[in-house]
Amino acid sequence: NEIALVDPRLGLMEKLTSLSMSVNFISRLPDEIGMLTALTSCDVSDNTLPLLPASFILLTSLVSLDVSNNVLHALPEGFRLLSNLEELSLARNKLFTIGPSLSALHRMRTLDLSGN
Protein backbone atom coordinates (compact mmCIF):
# COMPACT_ATOMS: atom_id res chain seq x y z
CA ASN A 1 0.00 0.00 0.00
CA GLU A 2 1.03 3.59 -0.43
CA ILE A 3 -1.27 5.45 1.96
CA ALA A 4 0.49 8.55 3.26
CA LEU A 5 -2.36 10.56 4.78
CA VAL A 6 -5.17 9.39 7.04
CA ASP A 7 -8.40 11.34 6.67
CA PRO A 8 -9.53 12.84 10.00
CA ARG A 9 -13.06 11.63 9.23
CA LEU A 10 -11.80 8.20 10.28
CA GLY A 11 -12.77 9.35 13.77
CA LEU A 12 -16.44 9.26 12.73
CA MET A 13 -16.35 5.44 12.60
CA GLU A 14 -17.28 5.22 16.27
CA LYS A 15 -18.24 1.53 16.19
CA LEU A 16 -14.93 0.44 14.63
CA THR A 17 -13.28 -2.29 16.72
CA SER A 18 -10.31 -3.28 14.57
CA LEU A 19 -8.04 -1.06 12.49
CA SER A 20 -5.07 -2.15 10.40
CA MET A 21 -3.03 0.40 8.48
CA SER A 22 0.26 -1.47 8.38
CA VAL A 23 2.84 -1.32 5.59
CA ASN A 24 2.13 2.18 4.31
CA PHE A 25 3.87 5.55 4.35
CA ILE A 26 1.89 7.13 7.19
CA SER A 27 3.91 9.72 9.08
CA ARG A 28 1.08 11.22 11.13
CA LEU A 29 -2.16 9.97 12.60
CA PRO A 30 -4.97 12.51 12.97
CA ASP A 31 -6.01 13.60 16.47
CA GLU A 32 -9.49 12.34 15.60
CA ILE A 33 -8.24 8.77 16.02
CA GLY A 34 -8.97 9.32 19.72
CA MET A 35 -12.68 9.27 18.88
CA LEU A 36 -12.50 5.54 18.05
CA THR A 37 -13.34 4.54 21.61
CA ALA A 38 -14.66 1.08 20.63
CA LEU A 39 -11.31 0.14 19.06
CA THR A 40 -9.84 -3.03 20.59
CA SER A 41 -7.14 -3.79 18.01
CA CYS A 42 -4.89 -1.33 16.17
CA ASP A 43 -2.02 -2.15 13.82
CA VAL A 44 -0.02 0.78 12.46
CA SER A 45 3.21 -1.16 12.04
CA ASP A 46 5.64 -0.59 9.18
CA ASN A 47 4.99 3.11 8.65
CA THR A 48 7.06 6.22 9.42
CA LEU A 49 5.35 7.44 12.60
CA PRO A 50 7.63 9.54 14.84
CA LEU A 51 4.90 9.83 17.50
CA LEU A 52 1.37 8.87 18.40
CA PRO A 53 -1.10 11.72 18.80
CA ALA A 54 -1.93 12.81 22.36
CA SER A 55 -5.54 11.73 21.74
CA PHE A 56 -4.33 8.12 21.47
CA ILE A 57 -4.67 7.78 25.25
CA LEU A 58 -8.47 8.01 24.81
CA LEU A 59 -8.48 4.56 23.18
CA THR A 60 -9.08 2.86 26.52
CA SER A 61 -10.74 -0.22 24.94
CA LEU A 62 -7.51 -1.18 23.14
CA VAL A 63 -6.42 -4.73 23.89
CA SER A 64 -3.82 -5.11 21.13
CA LEU A 65 -1.54 -2.42 19.68
CA ASP A 66 1.21 -2.90 17.13
CA VAL A 67 3.37 0.15 16.43
CA SER A 68 6.47 -1.80 15.40
CA ASN A 69 8.76 -0.72 12.56
CA ASN A 70 8.18 3.01 12.87
CA VAL A 71 10.43 5.78 14.18
CA LEU A 72 8.79 6.44 17.57
CA HIS A 73 10.98 8.32 20.03
CA ALA A 74 8.56 8.29 22.95
CA LEU A 75 5.08 7.26 24.03
CA PRO A 76 2.37 9.85 24.58
CA GLU A 77 1.97 11.31 28.06
CA GLY A 78 -0.73 9.31 29.83
CA PHE A 79 -0.08 6.07 27.92
CA ARG A 80 -0.76 4.26 31.21
CA LEU A 81 -4.47 5.07 30.71
CA LEU A 82 -4.64 2.30 28.09
CA SER A 83 -5.32 -0.07 30.96
CA ASN A 84 -6.92 -2.83 28.84
CA LEU A 85 -3.79 -3.39 26.75
CA GLU A 86 -2.72 -7.03 26.76
CA GLU A 87 -0.43 -7.07 23.71
CA LEU A 88 1.93 -4.26 22.78
CA SER A 89 4.64 -4.26 20.14
CA LEU A 90 7.00 -1.31 20.07
CA ALA A 91 9.76 -3.27 18.34
CA ARG A 92 12.17 -1.64 15.89
CA ASN A 93 11.54 2.01 16.72
CA LYS A 94 13.84 4.70 18.11
CA LEU A 95 12.77 4.51 21.76
CA PHE A 96 15.41 5.54 24.29
CA THR A 97 13.22 5.13 27.37
CA ILE A 98 9.78 3.78 28.08
CA GLY A 99 9.18 5.53 31.39
CA PRO A 100 6.92 4.31 34.20
CA SER A 101 3.76 4.29 32.08
CA LEU A 102 4.16 0.67 30.95
CA SER A 103 4.46 -0.64 34.50
CA ALA A 104 0.90 0.60 35.14
CA LEU A 105 -0.50 -1.67 32.42
CA HIS A 106 -1.39 -4.63 34.64
CA ARG A 107 -3.22 -6.65 31.97
CA MET A 108 -0.18 -6.77 29.69
CA ARG A 109 0.64 -10.31 28.59
CA THR A 110 2.94 -9.65 25.63
CA LEU A 111 5.39 -6.77 25.31
CA ASP A 112 7.94 -6.50 22.49
CA LEU A 113 10.61 -3.80 22.79
CA SER A 114 13.23 -5.49 20.61
CA GLY A 115 15.38 -3.53 18.17
CA ASN A 116 15.14 -0.08 19.75
Secondary structure as GFF3:
##gff-version 3
##sequence-region A 1 116
A	DSSP	three_ten_helix	8	12	.	.	.	ID=ss1
A	DSSP	beta_strand	18	20	.	.	.	ID=ss2
A	DSSP	three_ten_helix	31	35	.	.	.	ID=ss3
A	DSSP	beta_strand	41	43	.	.	.	ID=ss4
A	DSSP	three_ten_helix	54	58	.	.	.	ID=ss5
A	DSSP	beta_strand	64	66	.	.	.	ID=ss6
A	DSSP	three_ten_helix	79	81	.	.	.	ID=ss7
A	DSSP	beta_strand	87	89	.	.	.	ID=ss8
A	DSSP	three_ten_helix	100	104	.	.	.	ID=ss9
A	DSSP	beta_strand	110	112	.	.	.	ID=ss10
###
